[in-house]
Amino acid sequence: MDGDSLMIKLIGVTKIYKTGVRALSDINLTVDPGEFVYVIGPTGSGKSTFIKLLYREEVATSGKVFVAGINVSKIKDRKVPYFRRNIGVVFQNFRLLPKKTVFENVAFALEVTDTPRKQIRGKVRKTLELVGLSDKANSFPHQLSGGQQQRVAIARAIVNSPKVLIADEPTGNLDPETSTEILNVLERINAEGTTVLVVTHDRYIVEKYKKRTILIDNGCVTSDTSVGGYTYD
Amino acid sequence: MIREIISCIRNLPRHVMTAVKNIWRNGVMSVSSIFAVTITLIIIGVIGMMAVCIQDMTLQVENSLTIHVKMEREATQEQVDATLPLLQGLDHVANVTYSSKEEELQKLIDGFGEDGDIFDSPEYQGDGNPLGDAFIVEADDATYLDSIAAAISNMDYVNKVNYGGDNTMELVKNLEMVRNFGSIFIIGLTVIALFMIANTIKITITSRSTEISIMRMVGASNWYIRIPFMIEGMLIGLIGSIVPVIALYFGYTTLYGMTTNGGSFALNLLQLREPFPYIWQFSGVLALLGCSVGLVGSFMSVRKFLKF
């Protein structure tokens, strides 16, 4: 109910790990559908915890987290896989299945969601086209460059048309030129209506592609601007 | 839950494909798992075969142990006949055979071989027969031989009861011990083997924990992740049992040929079981063992990675 009209909504969210580390304190935040948002902050600021809460890798100690209208903290463990079908996640280290081809890696996200076989082929092709890797469909991940691998990961994340795409340091392992390439792909995806949330500390891309930027420092949102720009330090 | 089951059944061909592909693509890891299964199953197979042989042998020995009950010479035919149901009525008595005094004499003569001819004269026949009627009592469990013998010796018209005495009981006890140790050994070995196989599979799966975490990230349900691993484990178990089954087949038939009539190691004491269908049964057990260990091993190992 609370999160219906919003893509992401956090109400008074606090996360304290079992070790006693306080990662997030009293976060309040909303993201509209179709937004493109940067989440920035120094290492250890809690931004990783923040996105882990969004895809239910961690559960908030207190407060409420809504993603795509679903109260994330109320999802039972067994139901988590089904929830994750609403969101696409991209990581710094790509996390592709090394023994599967590019096509199989992307198709995998559709296979597990019981998509009919006929549709899989078409959807994968279309998505690979979107990220510009149609000619690499039969390659294995280790045969690709870092930027190409990341684009495969993005293709996998968006192939079943999730409502939100979360990218955790997607350019962390890439050079500036390749980063631009990735950002272009993310912008294209955003233009098609998917909400995109990019966690980064890559000053270059934040400066170049000005978007709403949320700064998390010491577990709190210290700055949130739709003007854009790298506002800390 | 129902949706998950339906999805699993519908995806079964795909899961089998995935499992086969994974075995193929994981090359060295699969080979090492299969190898571990092969080795352990061969060990279990050999020891198991030996245990079964020993079991058979000791049972053969025990079954050949009987109680020889000699009746009084003076006992009338009626009195002897009346003893039969009494013997049959005793606990743990499996079978009672009547042996007349004439038959007893013949056995004695046969037992002496050529020297037995001295008894083979008319003066020992008929009323001159020094022997009485006898019963041969078989027990259903050799450990009760002494108690049965004791009970019989208290009966009327019984002259002498012979079952080999303490030596026989000692033998029975030893055979029993050999059997029990064999069983314990087999069970212990099987448990160790299971741990070995399960551990190898666990290593294989741990090396693929990223794969599992990726599957979970793209929204694969737990069963969707688990089933290909379980099929893979089963296949590894099955493939691993091929060599032991073949080795068993040739090993046992050769051994059987050597120890039975005409073979170079023919023994009277040790009579091996007929190779068929025994080999098939034993092979089935081995293959099933390999399969189920693979299945359980991978189920347990994956479970660790499916927790939150």
Interface residues (C-beta under 8 A of the other chain):
Chain A: Y55 D77 R78 V80 P81 Y82 F83 R84 R85 V89 R95 L96 L97 P98 K99 F108 A109 E111 V112 T113 D114 R156 A157 N160
Chain B: S7 R10 N11 R14 K21 N22 R25 N26 T210 E211 S213 I214 M215 R216 M217 V218 G219 A220 S221 N222 Y224 K307 F308
